[in-house]
């Protein structure tokens, strides 16, 4: 490559931020991108992975793939583009890759043929060769045509953001349901991207219908790629049936909780925002906590009580990410129903992140997709111990009613529990009844399901003063003598 082209391609990543902002803007008069930005890929500083011990994570014991990241910046600021590629870097490292380089191409829209344009694809090939990379990861979902043509140019494996996220989910899936959901999403992604190798895979019939190729041109009637598609469709149907059967058991448990009228709280939020840490802090659940993206795939439901003794369930759910593949949303729909059926959502956001507002927007977009947008929400700003106080103040000023906590240190947890207590739906009745001694089971249920204010033992039975759920209230009316019904 000529020296001037290489110089243009490797623009100094330490350029002053103000200069970069000025170059990257769209001219207000014409709406066109700056010429220099359109002609150059921009390197993003700080994307090289440095690992002291690659065995510290279980799935990094094998040789790491050496990858180059590339993104297309179509809108927003330079900071938005850099944050998106930094997130792609974290995803790649979570999948077990060693990131060698990060590049961004400024365009009005991705090139329909090679995603970054034919000329820039050739420059990308030179970077791949110079760094010794064996994989290119694109920050977007590529069409089958873009994937194939970009691979033809760069001569190494090319994957997109969707395939990367699916791979991470496959690594972290532990339960039978989680593995089936991930496999279904992978097959839905793979189906339109199947490729045949060699002309013999496309011959179906002979004679004139095959262009007169005659002998040697007649095939079995079904190509290899069509056979693969049929097998994938069969497997997808089996997986959907299995997931449907497993979701039935989950629905049964939810129905049982609704029958007992126990309020449900769901923890939702961006991946690695600290949802599992918050669940452990609130309930002592002891679930896996790891500083990695998508460490939690299988929902965990635990019981907890408000400061005044009200029982409720709290569920930890899979984390979200911007541009979450629609295949995953569909495959994990039964799991995400834990959010859709909740009475209250704790929307956890990482207060120390560079752009928490974009994380909030991405999560709310997914919540809308699973019909959970109308459920009451408490924004929980986590990791307060590591966040900038000025950034925290700006975020809480914008998100009215938010609660600032640190799941690691426990700061703000008492305030959060008080807010949960205030926001949970009030379905209980306050009663004062004389319960016969032979119905001690009703007293036990009041302790387990409601809030017992006092129990006084007399010669005729126990005087129970408590707040109870409607179902227990009906039982008490049937078997106990009302002393006083407050409400």
N, C-alpha and C positions, 0 to 999 in steps of 0.2 A: 504494500500500500504506500503511496507517496507520503512524504513526511508531512506536507501540509494537511492532507486528509487525516492522518493519524493525530496530528495536533488538534484539528477540529473535533475529532471523535473523543479525545481524552481531555476535554476541557477541564481546567484546574478546579477540583472539587472544593478547594479552599477559597474560591472567589468570594468576595464580600457579599453578604446576604442582600443588601440593598441593590447592588448591581444585578444580582440574579433576579430579583423581583422585577426590576425595571425591564430586563430583557424578556421576561416570560409573559408579560402582559399582552393582551390582544389590543391592537390599535383601535381606539373608539370610533375613528372615522370610517374605517374600512371593514372592521370585524375580522381582519386577516391576522394570522399568526406572524410574529416577527420572523424575518427570513433566516436569521442565524439559528433560531430555535428549530425551525422546520428542517434545517439541513444538518442538524447534529443530534446525536444521542448524548445525553448528559449523565455523567457518572454520579452516583450517589455515595457520598463518603460514609464510612463507618459500617459497611455491610459485609466485611470479611469476618468469617467465623474463626475464633481462636479458642480451641479446646485444649485444656491441659491433660484431661483424662477422658478419652472417648468411651470408656467403659462405665462412666458414672451413671449413664442411663441405659436401661436394659436393652433397648432396641438399637443402641449405637455400638454394640459389640462387633457387628460386622463392619466391613470397610465402608466408610462414608462415601456417598455419592458427592462428587465435586460439581457444584452447580453455578450457573450464571443466571441472575434474575434480570428480567426485562419487563418494563411496563410502558403503557401508552398513556400520556397525560393529555386528556381531552378537555377538562374543565377544572375550575377551582384554582387555588393558588399553588405555588411551588411547594409550600409546606404540606398541603394536602397530598400532593403527589409523592413527596418523600415519606410521609407517614404511612401511606398505602404500601409502599415498597418495603418500609421497615417492618410492617406487619407481615408481609410476604416472607421476609427474612426469618422472622420468628416461626412462622409456619414451616418453612423449609428445615430449620434446625430441629423443630419438634419431630419432624418426619425422619430425622437422622441424616441430614445433608450438611456438607461443608460449603458455605457460601464464599465464592471467590470474588464475585463482582456484581454490582447492581447498576443497571442502565435504564434511563428513561428517555423515551422519544416523544417530542411535542408534536401533536397532530390534531386536526379538527375532529377526526374519528379514526378508529383502527382501520388499517388497510384490509379490504375484503379478501385479498389473496394471501398475504404473508404476515398480517397483523401489524408489522412495523414498517412495511414498504420494502420493495425488492432491493434497493440500494443499501438500506440500513441492515437488511438481512445478511448481505454480503459482509458488511462491516462487523456484524455480530459473529459471523463465522470466523473472522480473523481473531476476534477477542477470545472465542472458544478455543481456537487452536493455540493462541499465545498462553492462555492460563492453564491449559490441559484439562478443561472441564469435560465432563461426560454427559451432562444434562443441562438443558435450558428450561427454566420455569417462567411462564408468562403470567403477568398479573391481570388475569381476565379469563373468561371462558372462550376458548377457541372453537370455531366451527371445524368439522372434520376436514374440510378443504384447507383451511389455514394451517391446521396441524400438519397435514401431509406435505404441503408446499414449503413450510418453514423447515421441516425436517430434511427435505430434499436439498435445501440450501446450506444449512449449518452442519449437516452430516453427523449429528448426535441426536440422542433422544430429546424430544420436546414434550413437555406436559404443561397443562394450564392450572390455574388456581383451583378449579373444581376438582380435578384429579388429585391434587395435592391434599386438599381437605379430606377427600374420600379415603386417601391412604392413611392419614392420621387417625380417622375414625376406625379404620380396619385394625390398626395397631392397638388402639385403646379399648376396643369392644371386648367385654369379658363375659357377659351373660349370654344365654342362648338367644334371647330376644334381641339384644343389641347386635350380635353377630349376624342374625338374619336380616335386621333392618339395614345394616351397612352393606351386606352382600346384595340386597335388592337395589339399593341406591347405586352401587357400582355397576350392576348389570344394566340398569336403565341408562346410565351414562355411556356404557360401552356399546350398546346396541347400534346406535347410528354411526359409530366410529370403527366398526369392523372393516378390515381390509383384506382382500384376497391377494395372494402372491403368485404371479405367473398367469399367462393366458389360459392355461388348462383349467383354471378354476372358474372361467366364465363361459365355457362351452356347454350348451345345454342340448341343442338339437343339431342334426346334420342336414345334408342335402341343400336344397335351395334356400331353406329357411335359415341356414347358417351361412349364407353368402356363397354357397356353392363349393364349400371346402371339401365336401364328400367324405371319403374314407379317412378316418382319423380325426374327424371334426365332430363326430357324434358322441355326446356325453350321456351320463346316466339319467338326465332329466332334472337333477337337482345339484346345483353347484355347492362347493365346499362352504362358501360364505353363507349361502342360504341354509345349509344344514346347521351351521353354527347359530344362525339367527333363530332357527326353530328350536334348537336345544336351549338357547337362552330364554326364549319365551316360555318354554315348558318349565324351566327352573324358576323363573319369575312368578309363574302361577302357583307353584308349590310354596314358594316363600311367602307370598301374599296370604295363602291359606294358613300357614303356620303362624304368621304374625297376627292374623285375625283370631286364631284360637288363643294365643297368648294374651292378646288385648282383652279377650273376654274375661279372663281371670282378673286382670287389672280393673276392668269395669265393675266386676263383682265386688272387689274390695272398696272401690269408690262408692258404690251403691250402699254397701253396709255402713260406711262412714256417714253418708247422707241420711240413711235411715235413723242412725243414732243422733243425727243433727249436730255433729261435731264440725265447727267451722274449719275451713281448709285454707292454708296459706301456702303459696308457691314462691320459691326463690328463683327469679329469672335474671338474666343479665348477660353481658358480653363475656366471652371466654376469658378465663384467668383474671376475673374481676374479684375473686375471693368468695364465691358463693358457698363452696363446701366448707371453707374456714368459718364463715358466718353460721352455717348450720351446726357445726361442731360447737361453736361458742354459745349458741342459743339452746341446744339440746344435749350436748355431750355425745353426739352420735358416733364420733370416731371414724368418719368416712375418710377416704383417701384425700389428702391434700398435697398437691404437687405444683411447683412453679412451672407449669407447662400448659400449652393450649389444649383444650378438649381433654383434660384429665378425667372428667366425669362424663360418662355417656349414659349410664343406667340410673334412673331416678331413685332417690332414697327418700322414704317417707318416715317421719318420726313424730312422736307426740310431744307436746310441750304445754305449758300453762302460763297464763298471763299473771302479773303480780297479784291480781285479786282472785286467782285460783281457777279461772276459766280454762277448760281444756280445748286445745285446737291441734290440728295436724299441720306439719310444715314439710314441704317437699323440695328437695334439691333437684334441679333439672339440668339438662345438657346446655352448655353455653352457646351463645350465638356469635356470629361474626358478620361483618359487612359482606354483601354478595354471597350469603349462605346458599349453597346449591339447592335448587328447588327439588332435586331428587331426594336430598336428605330431609327436607321439610315433609315431603310426602311419606317417605319411609318411616320417619320418626313421629308421624302424626299421632299414633296411639300413645307414645310417651309424652308428647307435648300436650296431650289432653289433660295432664295433671295441672297445667297452667290454665287451660281453658275452663276447667271445672272449679277453679279456686274461687274463694270469696274475697281474697285479698292477695295482691302480688307485691312482693318485696323486690323492687327493681334495683339490683346492685350494680354500681358503676365504680370503676377504678379511679379514685380521686387523684392519684399520682400520674395518670396517663397524660400524654401531651395533648390529646384531643378528646376529652370525655364526652363532649356534646355530640360528636359524630357517633360514638358508641351508643349513647342513649337513643339516637335516631334510628340506628341500625336495628337495635333490639325491638323498638316499638314497631318497626316495619314487619318484623317476623311475628310479633304478637298479633298484629292485625291479620296476618295470613292464617293464623290458627284461631281466629274469632275470639281473641282475648283482649281486644283493644278497649272494651267498655268496662272491664273489671277495675275496681278501685286499686290505686297504685301508690306505694310509698317508695320514693327514690332514696336508696341507702347509699351514701357516698362512703365507700370503704377505703382502706389504706390511708387513713388520715395521718398516721404517724410518718408516712413517707411522702406526703403531698406538700406542695407549696401553699402556705396559708393564704396568699393573695389569690391563687387559682381556686382554692376551696371557697373563699368568700364570694368570688364571681359566680361560681357554679351554684352555690346555695341561694344566691340572690335571684338567679334565673329560675331555678327549680324550687318553687314555693312549697313549704311543707316537707322538704327533704331532711334527712337525719344523717349527721356525720358520725361515722364510727371507725373503729379499728378492730377488726376481728382478731388480729394478732395480739394486741395488748388488752382488749376488752373495753377500751374507751368508747363511751356513747351507747353501750349495749342496754343499759337501764333505761335511757331515754327512748331507745327504739322499742323496747318491750312496752313502755307506756303508750307509745303511739299505736302499736299493734292492738293493745287492749282497747284503745279509744275507737279504732277504725273497724274492728271486727263487728259483724252484724249481731245485734242483741236478739237472741231467740229464746232467752230463758225466762222463767217465772220465779218470782220470789214467794216462797210459801212458809207457813208455820203450821205444822200438822202433828197430830199425835199418832205415831206409828206403832202398831202392836208389836210385842216382842217376837212373835212368830213370823214377822215379816222384816227381819233384819236385813234381808237381801236388798230391800229398798233403801235402807240407810247406806249399805255398801255401794249401791249404784250412785247415790247422791255424792259420795266421796269420790268415786271414780269418774263420773261424768259431769258433775256440777261443782258448785262452790258451797261448801257447808259453812254456815256462819256460826251455828251453835247447836249442840245436842244436849238436852236435859232429860235425865232418866227419872221417871215417876213410877208409882205403883201400877199404873194402867198401861204404861208403854214409854216410848221415847218421844219427846217433843223435838221435832226436827225443824230448824230454821235454816233455810238454804235457798240458793238460786239453782233451779233445775231446768233441764230441757223439756220441751212440750211432751215428748213421749213419756218421760218419767212423771211429769205432772199428771198425765192421765192415769197412770198406775197409782199414784198417791191418792188421787181423788176417789179411786175405786176401793182401795184397801185401808186408807187412813182417815182419821177424823180431823176435819179442818178446824184449827184453832183460830187462825187468822190468815187470810190471803191478802198480802200486801198489794200485789199487782198481777 
